[in-house]
Amino acid sequence: MLALVVTALVAKSVLVSVAVLEQDRYAALVALSALPLVALLVSPALLMRGRTRTAYLVGADLVVTTLLLADLVNARAFGRLLSVHMMAAAGSFDGLGSSVLAMVRWHDVLLYVDLLAAAGLAVLARRRTRPSPSGGGDGFVDRVRDLRRRSTRVRTAVVVAVVAVLSFGTQVVTQTSDPGMRVVSLSPLGTHLHQVYDELVDTHQELTPAQRERVGDWFARNAAYQGVAPEHEDLVGLLAGRDLYLVQVESLEQVVLGAAPFGQEVTPTLNRWRSESVVFDHVLAQTRDGSSSDGELLMLAGVYPLESGATVLRFPDNQGYTTLPRLLAGEGYRSVALHGDAGSFWNRDRVFPHLGYERYVAEEQFAGGTPLGLGLADADLFDQTLRELDRVPRPRFLHLITTTSHTPWELPARLRGLDLPGDDATSRYLQTLHYTDGALGDFERALAERGLLQRSAFVVVGDHEGPQKYAPVDERWLTGNAGRVPFMVHVPGMTGRTVSTPGGQVDVLPTVAQLMGVPSERWAGSVMGRSLLAGHTGSAVTPDGRVRPGADGAGLLEEAYEIADLAVSGDWFLRP
């Protein structure tokens, strides 16, 4: 039974690692890296006998298997192991039950098959066990024999535990900084153990002088990428003085814009806007464990996400960021954020004031609405925004966070505007986005009726991918997204322009700051993104730290996530 449990847990670790890395060439290495901790886990069983040993091994197998199943589900959704930081944070998964269930597959139950085999072995062992015949034995000899056996078991357990601890210690010392390959070097269980250590000491670290100098030097070198190319100089200040609406669309992928499956436009409003917009069509999603909250910090504060856990849950009170609301406040703007879900979701009620918002309007403050998916319907979000316009003087910056297109993309039949065959993930996803796009078009018309449209501008961004991130491969029939999210700046009446500079979500802040005419000395040395209006590439680096070929300043980008970890955990932004 002990051999069965060890073999099964190592095999499951390999399976999870393959799901995280989306390849199996490192599987043999994971089989080796998983052994030390699995051996340490089962070593106490060497001191036990009979039912006690069986109960311990089955219990340990059950607990670890359930953790690995959670990892597998998380890997399908985010391409990463489940973060201990996320598990430890209260409310991390509030409202996400249906989204999590959408990632579970029927065959996941096979992970528990070895437990049935273990139960069968236990039954067979009990049937084969016969009571020792009484009489004729030497009690003293039996006691000596038992002591020797017990001593052997103790020595074996100690040796196994010591070797396992030393082996894992070597793995920790030699681990890679690449979050994906760390799963290979430490195994899933080892990665979680390392996360537990981080969680126990998870406070603002005091950066050493050398670390502080390194972070400052990185920001200084990155500031060199904030210029403006001659062909885009006419865009500087384009948005100045206009009411600005940042529309953060849940799970919106770049490939959706312009898509017309079966002859039907998915996003007719956004498609129409493209001819009067600056369209940045090569912007990578860069979120990690924090999902939408990572997207918000990337775009609002120009900060990369942490390697593990969500920044807004681990360090919610960081206040020193250079943010879009603060920059616009310097230009006389009043800033309000609106979201049709609970105010505490992703700690927004605690974090948004630190980002410079004067007011945060969550579901609890809405005048009313219809529950739909994760929160209230997106039509209610735009209706509430119209009410806020009566309270907020111009010029104003309103950040609108949609929810209807959140997984698992369930929309009542009466609200579906597309005629799509089947009920696969992509079809359901497109139905929700078509609904959100229609609500956005209604909002545009309402602004026009109030005489506000010609004095307005819209920044439309996707917070992360949709089916490409969350759906099984056989349900992703809208292909070619390549990790991108839309970034579109719409100004009614302007002549449209497409900028295909490769970049990432972290580049939204510096780009919008230039479009607003905010002087670069106010932000260039304190944000991690780059302007996409400059004559070089933006921050073309993926969430796992891979720099896209041809990116300028690749050395800086390779360090970006590590620098972000230092800057955020050390609260570097709150400089004296």
Summary of the structure (lengths in Angstrom):
residues: 576
radius of gyration: 27.5
end to end distance: 60.4
largest distance: 105.8
contacts: 1960
relative contact order: 0.14
helix: 54%
strand: 9%
